[in-house]
Amino acid sequence: MIHRRLKGLALPVLIVVVLEIVVRTGWVPSYQMPAPSEIALTLRDLAEGALWKHISASLLRVLLGFVIGAGLALVFAAWVGLSSEAEAYLEPTFAALRSIPSLAWVPLLLLWLGIDETSKIVLIAIGAFFPVYVNGVEVGQMYGFSRRRLVLRILLPAALPGLFTGLRSGMSLAWMFLVAAELIAATRGLGYLLSDGRETSRPDIVFAAIIVLAVLGKLSDGVLAGLEKRFLVWRDTFNGQGREE
């Protein structure tokens, strides 16, 4: 496992070394691509200042939006899986809404909800909703459960891998939609930090924000992956006990 992780670090380390060389030798202008060492110094300075405020604001928005969006998605996925009538009414509309780009929602949400936290959380919830919904419906249809079995299993043992795939995809899109929300209307958050770096012509700040977003996205995906493993162990234990009985 450790050897595999070291292999995973090989490419990022190589990229950092190459970038440091090409910037320091002047092959790439530093005002376009700052050296990794400069970005590291910027991250240090930000960590001593407002970085944690931006991280906490973004984390709270993502968590709230993800919980709301994923929760509603599971409810609708179970409903559609249980009822062909619900599928006939809902699926065409959801399919159309799913194809709308994240930035297209921003003007409408700003008009309806203003520039406070509600519009940002709703936008993130929209992003998290569709991957979880699609995977939940596909799991139910794939297993062909009866109504009773679907209710019991769409959220439980047999459906766990598919549902966690949807949850992880939903979390990834939640981070993407977060940036869309904070780039447009925010006074704090990592998306705001990106916008601030652009407006002040500070590519080091832009790259620092991107790196933090990447780390947080990876960590949140890792948390869901860890939960998936735990639930799969529980499922196998549960099924084993059921067979013994």
Buried (B, 14 or more C-beta within 10 A) or exposed (E): EEEEEEEEEEEEEEEBEEBBEEBEEEEBEEEEBBBBEBBBBBBEEBEEEEBEEBBEBBBEBBBBBBBBBBBBBBEBBBBBBBEEEBBEEBEEEBEEEEEEEBEEBBEEBBEEBEBEBEBBBBBBBBBBBBBBBBBBBBBBEEBEBEEEEBBBBBBBBBBBBBBBBBBBBBBBBBBBBBBBBBBBBBEBBBBBBBBBBBEEEBBBBBBBBBBBBEEBBEEBBEEBEEBBEEBBEEBEEEEEEEEEE
